[in-house]
Amino acid sequence: MSPPEFSVEWLLGPTDLRTFLSDHWEKRPLTVFRRDETYFRGVLSLEDVDRILSSHDLQHTSVQLVKNGTSVPPPQYTTEIDWQGMKIGGVIDLVKLFAEYQQGATILLDHLHRSWPPLARLCASVERFFSHPTQTNVYLTPPGSRGFAPHFDTHDVFILQAAGSKRWRLYGAPVQLPLPSHPGFPPGADPGPPAAEFELRAGDLLYMPRGFVHEAFTSDSISMHVTLGIKAYTWADLLTEAVQALCERDVHFRRTLPVGFALDGAAADQARAEAAGLARALAEGVRLEDAVGVLAERFVLTRLPQLDGHLTGLTDARRLTPRSRVRKRAWLYRLTSHGDSVQLLYHGKGLTFPRYLEPTLRFILDTETFPVASLPGHLNDDGKVGLARRLVEEGFLRTVAEDNASG
């Protein structure tokens, strides 16, 4: 489904994928030194960032500044503009922004995958493999500067060194696989001697499991790197979802604790006794297998749509014929059965179809590109065109223009 240049194998190469999963994933950092400064150029280049910064009315918080481990106050690099009589604040002032950058501030482009197609495709490819949400931040750091003080993240990260170089210090993991609710590494605390120190150059990769304390510095050149974060679903998330579903089914879990339990001994004893009974009911009533499905559906439904070319596709949909060729547009999807119907889930949509269309839909899910006439099942040509047209209009399929033109 994903372009080869953005596959997980490409991201990690030449490291073997099985080696990464067995030896590094959630266990220990991985560094990949490639000596190929063009490796990530198709994802993002300095020229790309220059165009992004200079050709858009960007706003805080899509662009932020960090200096010596501290966020620069937005008024120091933003302005207010007049838009048809309305005052809009927080607009990036490029003159101020670059002045701060020249004084050592790191430019942070937050969630750039939402507006930069190559990063969106990279995220989609990683999400398809891991089944966990991803996000990106881009850090542009001037020579001789440091962005953040020693800290650890509560999500796993891939560092793609896209331009220049940056020196990294990695320490231990004071909290193994911390949750977002864990307190961060105390500001100003001594992380101890580094466990590893190295320089990433353009084209190199660093993977860090969540919890590892780290810091980074530039030397005599600028540095631009992409942080691809994996906001993983954990077993704690699964348990939370399952317990919440039980609470919605069983009124006993929704009742209040005994009045006065915090101060009255008898009420406290009653609370402990009732809690023991509820613990037994909890063990018997939690349905973890249902929670797996809930998280899977949430993951699929909340992914960013890949709708490039959809505007012309809406026009092309009206001209579909049995000879027209179409292919899947959606990267992530699920087909679920519900009695007499089936539901196709993908980027924010759930389309419901009669149960007899399930074999036809499964053919669509299993086939990359196909002519409309090849759809299996009991639909006639008009029915096949109607189904394909709906899926094109809904953004699940797209027309293959070059094949349609030649046919």
C-alpha positions as CSV (number, residue, x, y, z in Angstrom):
1,M,0.0,0.0,0.0
2,S,2.8,2.4,0.7
3,P,5.4,3.7,-1.7
4,P,8.7,1.7,-1.2
5,E,10.7,4.8,-0.3
6,F,8.5,5.4,2.7
7,S,8.1,1.8,4.0
8,V,9.2,0.9,7.5
9,E,11.9,-1.3,5.9
10,W,13.2,1.8,4.1
11,L,13.0,3.9,7.3
12,L,15.1,1.4,9.2
13,G,17.4,0.0,6.4
14,P,19.8,-1.6,6.3
15,T,18.8,-2.8,9.8
16,D,16.7,-5.9,9.5
17,L,13.1,-5.4,10.5
18,R,13.0,-8.5,12.6
19,T,16.1,-7.5,14.4
20,F,14.6,-4.1,15.2
21,L,11.4,-5.7,16.6
22,S,13.3,-8.3,18.7
23,D,16.2,-6.2,20.0
24,H,15.2,-2.6,20.0
25,W,11.4,-1.9,19.9
26,E,10.5,-0.8,23.5
27,K,13.9,-2.1,24.7
28,R,16.9,0.0,23.7
29,P,17.9,2.7,21.2
30,L,19.1,2.1,17.7
31,T,21.4,4.2,15.6
32,V,21.7,3.8,11.8
33,F,24.6,5.7,10.2
34,R,24.2,5.8,6.4
35,R,26.7,8.2,4.9
36,D,24.0,9.3,2.5
37,E,23.0,12.9,3.0
38,T,20.2,12.6,0.4
39,Y,18.4,9.7,2.1
40,F,15.6,11.8,3.6
41,R,15.4,14.4,0.9
42,G,12.2,13.1,-0.5
43,V,10.6,13.5,3.0
44,L,11.7,17.0,3.8
45,S,14.6,19.3,2.7
46,L,15.9,22.7,3.9
47,E,14.5,24.2,0.7
48,D,11.1,22.7,1.5
49,V,11.1,24.3,5.0
50,D,12.3,27.6,3.6
51,R,9.2,27.6,1.2
52,I,6.9,26.6,4.0
53,L,8.0,29.3,6.3
54,S,8.1,32.1,3.7
55,S,5.0,31.4,1.7
56,H,2.3,30.9,4.3
57,D,0.5,32.9,7.0
58,L,1.6,30.4,9.7
59,Q,0.5,30.8,13.3
60,H,1.5,29.8,16.7
61,T,1.3,26.9,17.7
62,S,2.1,25.4,14.3
63,V,5.4,27.2,14.6
64,Q,7.2,27.6,17.9
65,L,10.6,28.7,19.2
66,V,12.7,27.0,21.9
67,K,16.0,28.4,23.3
68,N,18.2,26.8,25.8
69,G,15.5,24.4,26.9
70,T,12.8,27.0,27.3
71,S,10.0,28.1,25.0
72,V,10.3,31.6,23.6
73,P,7.2,33.7,24.4
74,P,5.0,33.9,21.3
75,P,4.8,37.7,21.3
76,Q,8.5,37.8,20.6
77,Y,8.0,36.3,17.1
78,T,4.3,36.8,16.3
79,T,2.2,39.7,15.2
80,E,-1.4,40.8,14.7
81,I,-2.9,41.2,11.2
82,D,-6.1,42.8,10.0
83,W,-8.3,40.4,8.0
84,Q,-11.3,42.1,6.5
85,G,-11.8,44.2,9.6
86,M,-11.0,41.3,12.0
87,K,-7.9,41.3,14.2
88,I,-6.1,37.9,14.0
89,G,-3.3,37.4,16.5
90,G,-0.5,34.9,16.8
91,V,0.6,35.2,13.1
92,I,4.2,34.4,12.6
93,D,6.4,37.5,11.9
94,L,9.2,36.1,9.8
95,V,11.5,39.1,10.5
96,K,11.2,38.4,14.3
97,L,11.3,34.7,13.8
98,F,14.6,34.7,11.9
99,A,16.1,37.3,14.3
100,E,15.4,34.9,17.2
101,Y,16.8,32.0,15.1
102,Q,20.0,33.9,14.6
103,Q,20.2,34.4,18.3
104,G,20.2,30.7,18.9
105,A,16.5,29.7,19.0
106,T,15.3,26.4,17.5
107,I,12.4,26.7,15.1
108,L,9.8,23.9,15.8
109,L,7.3,23.1,13.1
110,D,4.6,21.2,15.0
111,H,2.5,18.5,13.3
112,L,3.8,19.3,9.9
113,H,2.5,15.9,8.6
114,R,-1.0,17.5,8.6
115,S,0.0,19.9,5.7
116,W,3.1,18.4,4.1
117,P,2.2,15.4,1.9
118,P,5.5,13.5,2.0
119,L,5.4,13.5,5.8
120,A,1.7,12.5,5.7
121,R,2.6,9.5,3.5
122,L,5.5,8.5,5.8
123,C,3.2,8.6,8.9
124,A,0.5,6.6,7.0
125,S,3.1,3.9,6.1
126,V,4.4,3.7,9.7
127,E,0.8,3.6,11.1
128,R,-0.2,0.9,8.7
129,F,2.7,-1.3,10.0
130,F,2.5,-0.6,13.7
131,S,-1.3,0.0,14.2
132,H,-0.4,3.0,16.4
133,P,-1.0,6.7,15.8
134,T,2.0,8.8,14.8
135,Q,2.8,12.5,14.6
136,T,5.8,14.6,13.4
137,N,7.6,17.6,14.7
138,V,10.4,19.3,12.7
139,Y,13.3,21.0,14.5
140,L,15.5,23.6,12.7
141,T,18.4,24.5,15.0
142,P,21.1,27.1,14.3
143,P,24.8,26.4,14.8
144,G,26.1,26.1,18.4
145,S,22.7,25.8,20.0
146,R,20.7,23.4,22.1
147,G,16.9,23.0,22.0
148,F,15.7,21.2,25.1
149,A,17.4,20.3,28.3
150,P,17.8,16.6,29.3
151,H,14.4,15.0,29.2
152,F,12.5,11.9,28.3
153,D,9.5,11.4,26.1
154,T,6.4,9.4,26.9
155,H,6.2,8.1,23.3
156,D,8.7,6.2,21.1
157,V,10.5,8.3,18.6
158,F,12.4,8.0,15.3
159,I,14.8,10.9,14.6
160,L,15.4,11.4,10.9
161,Q,18.4,13.7,10.5
162,A,17.3,15.5,7.3
163,A,20.0,18.2,7.0
164,G,23.2,19.2,8.7
165,S,24.3,17.4,11.9
166,K,23.5,17.2,15.5
167,R,25.3,15.7,18.5
168,W,23.3,13.5,20.8
169,R,23.7,12.3,24.4
170,L,21.7,9.4,25.6
171,Y,21.3,8.5,29.2
172,G,19.4,5.7,31.0
173,A,15.7,5.3,31.4
174,P,14.7,6.2,35.0
175,V,11.1,5.2,34.2
176,Q,10.7,2.1,32.0
177,L,8.1,2.8,29.3
178,P,6.4,5.7,31.0
179,L,2.8,6.6,30.4
180,P,1.8,10.2,29.5
181,S,0.6,10.6,33.1
182,H,4.1,9.9,34.5
183,P,6.0,13.0,35.8
184,G,8.7,14.1,33.5
185,F,12.5,14.2,34.1
186,P,12.9,17.0,36.7
187,P,14.2,20.2,35.2
188,G,17.9,20.8,36.2
189,A,18.3,17.3,37.5
190,D,21.6,15.5,36.8
191,P,21.1,12.6,34.4
192,G,24.5,11.2,35.3
193,P,27.2,10.2,32.7
194,P,25.8,9.5,29.2
195,A,25.4,5.9,28.1
196,A,26.1,6.9,24.5
197,E,27.3,10.0,22.7
198,F,27.4,10.4,18.9
199,E,26.7,12.6,16.0
200,L,23.9,12.2,13.5
201,R,24.6,13.5,10.0
202,A,22.1,14.0,7.2
203,G,20.6,10.6,6.2
204,D,21.2,9.0,9.7
205,L,18.4,7.6,11.9
206,L,18.0,7.3,15.7
207,Y,15.2,5.3,17.4
208,M,14.6,5.8,21.1
209,P,12.0,3.9,23.2
210,R,10.0,6.1,25.5
211,G,11.6,6.8,28.8
212,F,15.3,7.3,27.7
213,V,16.7,10.6,28.8
214,H,18.4,12.5,26.0
215,E,19.7,15.9,24.9
216,A,21.1,17.3,21.6
217,F,23.4,20.1,20.4
218,T,24.5,21.5,17.1
219,S,28.1,22.2,16.3
220,D,29.3,24.6,13.6
221,S,26.5,23.9,11.2
222,I,22.7,24.1,11.2
223,S,20.6,21.0,11.9
224,M,17.2,19.9,10.7
225,H,15.7,16.7,11.9
226,V,12.2,15.2,11.8
227,T,10.9,13.6,15.0
228,L,8.4,10.9,14.2
229,G,6.6,10.0,17.4
230,I,4.5,6.8,17.9
231,K,1.7,7.5,20.4
232,A,1.3,3.8,21.1
233,Y,-1.8,2.2,22.5
234,T,-0.8,0.3,25.7
235,W,-2.3,-2.5,27.7
236,A,-3.3,0.2,30.2
237,D,-5.4,1.8,27.4
238,L,-7.0,-1.5,26.7
239,L,-7.8,-2.1,30.4
240,T,-9.2,1.5,30.7
241,E,-11.5,0.9,27.7
242,A,-12.7,-2.4,29.0
243,V,-13.4,-1.1,32.5
244,Q,-15.2,1.9,31.1
245,A,-17.4,-0.4,29.0
246,L,-18.2,-2.5,32.1
247,C,-19.1,0.6,34.1
248,E,-21.6,1.6,31.4
249,R,-23.2,-1.9,31.6
250,D,-23.2,-2.4,35.3
251,V,-24.8,0.2,37.7
252,H,-22.9,-1.2,40.7
253,F,-19.7,0.4,39.4
254,R,-21.4,3.8,39.0
255,R,-22.7,4.0,42.6
256,T,-20.9,6.3,45.1
257,L,-18.6,5.1,47.8
258,P,-20.2,4.8,51.3
259,V,-20.9,8.2,52.9
260,G,-18.1,9.2,55.2
261,F,-15.6,6.5,54.0
262,A,-12.6,8.9,54.3
263,L,-13.1,9.6,58.0
264,D,-15.5,7.1,59.5
265,G,-14.0,3.7,60.3
266,A,-17.2,1.7,59.8
267,A,-17.8,3.4,56.5
268,A,-14.2,2.7,55.4
269,D,-14.7,-1.1,56.4
270,Q,-17.9,-1.1,54.3
271,A,-16.1,0.4,51.4
272,R,-13.3,-2.2,51.5
273,A,-15.8,-5.0,51.7
274,E,-17.8,-3.7,48.7
275,A,-14.6,-3.1,46.8
276,A,-13.6,-6.8,47.2
277,G,-16.9,-7.8,45.7
278,L,-16.6,-5.4,42.9
279,A,-13.0,-6.7,42.2
280,R,-14.5,-10.2,41.7
281,A,-17.2,-8.8,39.4
282,L,-14.6,-6.8,37.5
283,A,-12.5,-9.9,36.8
284,E,-15.5,-11.8,35.6
285,G,-17.1,-8.9,33.7
286,V,-14.3,-7.2,31.8
287,R,-14.2,-8.2,28.1
288,L,-10.8,-7.4,26.9
289,E,-11.4,-8.9,23.5
290,D,-14.2,-6.3,22.9
291,A,-11.8,-3.5,23.9
292,V,-9.3,-4.7,21.3
293,G,-12.0,-4.0,18.6
294,V,-12.9,-0.7,20.1
295,L,-9.3,0.5,20.0
296,A,-8.8,-0.8,16.5
297,E,-11.9,1.0,15.2
298,R,-10.8,4.2,17.0
299,F,-7.4,4.0,15.4
300,V,-8.7,3.5,11.9
301,L,-11.4,6.2,12.1
302,T,-9.0,8.9,13.4
303,R,-6.3,8.6,10.8
304,L,-5.7,11.5,8.5
305,P,-7.4,11.1,5.1
306,Q,-5.2,10.9,2.0
307,L,-7.4,13.0,-0.4
308,D,-4.9,14.4,-2.8
309,G,-6.5,14.6,-6.2
310,H,-10.0,14.1,-4.8
311,L,-11.4,17.3,-6.2
312,T,-10.9,16.1,-9.8
313,G,-11.8,12.6,-8.7
314,L,-15.3,13.8,-7.8
315,T,-15.7,14.9,-11.4
316,D,-14.2,11.7,-12.7
317,A,-16.7,9.7,-10.6
318,R,-19.6,10.9,-12.8
319,R,-17.9,9.5,-15.9
320,L,-17.2,6.0,-14.6
321,T,-18.1,3.0,-16.8
322,P,-17.6,-0.7,-16.5
323,R,-14.3,-0.4,-18.3
324,S,-13.0,2.3,-15.9
325,R,-10.1,1.3,-13.6
326,V,-10.0,2.3,-10.0
327,R,-7.7,1.7,-7.0
328,K,-7.8,2.1,-3.3
329,R,-7.1,5.5,-1.9
330,A,-7.5,4.7,1.8
331,W,-4.4,3.4,3.6
332,L,-6.1,2.0,6.7
333,Y,-9.5,0.3,6.8
334,R,-11.6,-2.3,8.5
335,L,-14.7,-4.2,7.4
336,T,-17.0,-5.4,10.2
337,S,-20.2,-7.4,10.2
338,H,-23.4,-6.3,12.0
339,G,-26.3,-8.7,11.5
340,D,-27.7,-8.1,8.0
341,S,-25.2,-5.3,7.1
342,V,-21.4,-4.7,6.9
343,Q,-19.6,-1.5,7.7
344,L,-16.5,-0.2,6.0
345,L,-14.5,1.9,8.4
346,Y,-11.7,4.3,7.3
347,H,-10.4,7.9,8.0
348,G,-13.4,9.3,9.8
349,K,-16.1,7.4,8.0
350,G,-18.3,4.4,8.4
351,L,-20.2,3.3,5.3
352,T,-22.9,0.7,5.7
353,F,-23.8,-1.8,3.0
354,P,-26.1,-4.8,2.7
355,R,-24.6,-8.1,3.9
356,Y,-24.7,-9.6,0.4
357,L,-22.1,-7.1,-0.7
358,E,-19.5,-8.4,1.7
359,P,-17.7,-10.6,-0.9
360,T,-17.6,-7.7,-3.3
361,L,-16.2,-5.4,-0.7
362,R,-13.6,-7.9,0.4
363,F,-12.4,-8.2,-3.2
364,I,-12.0,-4.4,-3.2
365,L,-10.0,-4.5,0.0
366,D,-7.7,-7.3,-1.3
367,T,-7.1,-5.8,-4.8
368,E,-4.9,-2.8,-5.4
369,T,-6.2,-1.8,-8.9
370,F,-9.1,-3.3,-10.9
371,P,-11.6,-2.5,-13.7
372,V,-15.1,-1.8,-12.4
373,A,-16.5,-4.6,-14.5
374,S,-14.3,-7.2,-12.6
375,L,-16.2,-6.7,-9.3
376,P,-17.5,-10.1,-8.2
377,G,-21.0,-10.9,-6.8
378,H,-24.5,-10.5,-8.2
379,L,-24.3,-6.8,-9.2
380,N,-25.0,-6.0,-12.9
381,D,-22.9,-3.4,-14.7
382,D,-25.0,-0.5,-13.4
383,G,-24.8,-1.8,-9.9
384,K,-21.0,-2.2,-10.1
385,V,-20.6,1.4,-11.5
386,G,-22.9,2.7,-8.8
387,L,-20.9,1.0,-6.0
388,A,-17.6,2.2,-7.5
389,R,-18.9,5.7,-7.9
390,R,-20.0,5.9,-4.3
391,L,-16.6,4.7,-3.0
392,V,-14.8,7.2,-5.2
393,E,-17.1,10.0,-4.0
394,E,-16.6,9.0,-0.4
395,G,-12.8,9.0,-0.8
396,F,-12.1,5.3,-0.5
397,L,-11.3,4.6,-4.1
398,R,-9.8,6.8,-6.8
399,T,-9.9,6.7,-10.5
400,V,-6.8,5.6,-12.5
401,A,-6.9,8.4,-15.0
402,E,-4.2,7.1,-17.3
403,D,-5.8,3.7,-17.6
404,N,-9.3,5.2,-18.2
405,A,-7.9,7.5,-20.9
406,S,-6.4,4.6,-22.8
407,G,-9.5,2.4,-22.4
